[in-house]
Amino acid sequence: MSLLPIFAVYFIIWWITLFAVLPMGMRSQHEEGDVTLGTVESAPARFRLGRVLLLTTVISAAIYASWYAASTYFGFSLGNLPRIVPNFE
């Protein structure tokens, strides 16, 4: 497999994982009891971008590694999934 498809699949996995990781461990300003003037109470009290990016990268690397192992070593692909939509040919 060339480098471009590897990067494309990893990027898609990373992007989806980012939205799953964003709310993890976040505490709102309301929960902290310190609402800054001009912001909503649900705004994050302390946003840790480095932590979010690192956690996203580690989790998406694990997901990609399992997908790569399943497709390369075990021969699983999208064609092996059961067909949900009926064939209208």
C-alpha positions as CSV (number, residue, x, y, z in Angstrom):
1,M,0.0,0.0,0.0
2,S,1.4,3.4,-0.9
3,L,1.8,6.3,1.5
4,L,-1.2,8.4,0.3
5,P,-3.9,5.8,1.1
6,I,-2.3,5.0,4.4
7,F,-2.4,8.7,5.3
8,A,-5.9,9.2,4.0
9,V,-7.3,6.3,6.1
10,Y,-5.4,7.4,9.2
11,F,-6.6,11.0,8.8
12,I,-10.2,9.9,8.5
13,I,-9.9,7.8,11.6
14,W,-8.0,10.6,13.4
15,W,-10.7,13.2,12.6
16,I,-13.6,10.9,13.8
17,T,-11.7,10.1,16.9
18,L,-11.1,13.8,17.6
19,F,-14.8,14.4,18.0
20,A,-15.1,11.4,20.3
21,V,-12.2,12.6,22.5
22,L,-13.1,16.3,22.7
23,P,-15.7,16.0,25.5
24,M,-13.6,13.5,27.6
25,G,-12.5,15.1,30.9
26,M,-13.9,18.5,30.1
27,R,-15.4,20.5,33.0
28,S,-17.6,23.5,32.2
29,Q,-17.2,26.9,33.8
30,H,-20.5,26.2,35.6
31,E,-19.1,23.0,37.2
32,E,-16.0,24.8,38.3
33,G,-18.1,27.7,39.7
34,D,-16.1,30.4,37.9
35,V,-18.0,31.8,34.9
36,T,-16.1,34.4,33.0
37,L,-18.1,37.5,32.0
38,G,-19.2,37.3,28.4
39,T,-19.1,33.6,28.1
40,V,-21.7,30.9,28.4
41,E,-21.8,28.7,31.5
42,S,-21.2,25.6,29.4
43,A,-17.9,26.8,28.0
44,P,-14.9,24.7,29.0
45,A,-13.1,26.0,32.2
46,R,-9.6,24.8,31.0
47,F,-9.2,23.5,27.4
48,R,-6.1,21.4,27.1
49,L,-5.4,21.2,23.4
50,G,-2.1,19.2,23.7
51,R,-3.8,16.6,25.8
52,V,-6.7,16.3,23.3
53,L,-4.4,16.0,20.3
54,L,-2.1,13.5,22.0
55,L,-5.0,11.3,23.2
56,T,-6.6,11.5,19.7
57,T,-3.3,10.5,18.0
58,V,-2.7,7.5,20.3
59,I,-6.3,6.2,20.1
60,S,-6.5,6.6,16.3
61,A,-3.1,4.9,15.9
62,A,-4.4,1.9,17.9
63,I,-7.6,1.8,15.7
64,Y,-5.5,2.1,12.5
65,A,-3.1,-0.6,13.6
66,S,-6.0,-3.0,14.4
67,W,-7.6,-2.2,11.0
68,Y,-4.3,-2.7,9.2
69,A,-3.7,-6.0,11.0
70,A,-7.2,-7.2,10.2
71,S,-6.9,-6.3,6.5
72,T,-3.3,-7.3,5.9
73,Y,-2.7,-10.4,8.0
74,F,-6.2,-11.8,8.5
75,G,-7.6,-10.9,5.1
76,F,-10.7,-9.0,6.3
77,S,-12.0,-6.3,4.0
78,L,-15.3,-4.3,3.5
79,G,-16.4,-7.1,1.1
80,N,-16.5,-9.5,4.1
81,L,-19.1,-7.5,5.9
82,P,-22.7,-8.7,5.7
83,R,-24.8,-7.0,3.0
84,I,-27.5,-5.0,4.7
85,V,-29.0,-3.3,1.6
86,P,-30.7,-5.8,-0.7
87,N,-29.3,-6.3,-4.2
88,F,-31.6,-4.6,-6.7
89,E,-30.0,-5.9,-9.9
